[in-house]
Amino acid sequence: MRHLLTLDDWTPAHIESALDLAEEIKAHPGNYAHAAHRRTLLMIFEKPSLRTRLSFETGMTRMGGHAIYYDTRSSPMGAGKETLEDTAHTFSRYVDIVMARLFKHSDLEEMARHASVPIINALTDLAHPCQILADLLTIREHKGRIRGLKVAYVGDSNNNVTHSLMIGCAMTGADIAVGCPAAADYAPQPSVLERARGLAKTHNSSVTVHESAADAVADADVVYTDSWMSYHIPQAELDERVRIFMPYQVNADLMAAASSDAIFMNCLPAMRGYEQTADVIDGPQSVVFDQAENRLHAQNAVLLSLLEDAEKAH
């Protein structure tokens, strides 16, 4: 059974195929109005989300399928009264495919070990592959290609978006430069960095980490940032994190260090005046709402791809 737990689960050919399909679905949605007919998606949410729920549920509806929203806070799974193994065996008897937005990546892996239907990672503490597929689709739309571009990510880099972005860029032939504080709490996890660099070497790209935001952004084609206050960060840490990350704020001066036609990306939610200034996120170089829309199209491609594989497997 093929899943999407991390982008590293897929080959570059799988990623390219999904991006091609996403472009086709976006351009000709009517051709896919019945592509998921009588198929049911289970959406398991341990962490809240605006874009994830809306994009997956809308996608299944537009393709003629059905989506079930399952909040673990009011379930036996969330209360610890049912094992992940039993949960996976049970939902595999009811639904065709599952997306799960969980705290622990290890829980997602446990679920996938016992499921007989495809599992899609809609976010864990380690990875966010659906977001990065949408990002790659957005970059390809605006730049015409991915291979050979330079992507710069600045800010808090010990997170799922940075990890998946490094892997995704490495697998598709884009260079990625990460700008972040040197402290381990704020830098990419060493194991992910090592893996990304190995993939980059294979695909003739590079993965670099810089303590200077300006060094990371220099001549970049894409400038990317993310929230300094992820869901798991206590609000009491705000002032300290602002102090630490303010040198990595994407403002007009930092954007000026990138290529003149660089695009700005943030996977949202965003806080103006924190990880980026309002003039950047609301300015002409910003493509953040194209990113948000492309979650829908990229995920539709993932759903159809995995459903087709599952049907062949059976």
PyMOL commands that set and color helices and strands:
alter all, ss='L'
color gray80, all
select helices_A, chain A and resi 7-9+12-27+29-32+51-62+72-74+84-94+105-114+129-143+160-172+190-202+213-217+235-248+252-257+278-281+288-313
alter helices_A, ss='H'
color red, helices_A
select strands_A, chain A and resi 40-45+66-71+97-101+119-121+150-154+175-179+207-210+222-225+263-266
alter strands_A, ss='S'
color yellow, strands_A
deselect
rebuild
show_as cartoon
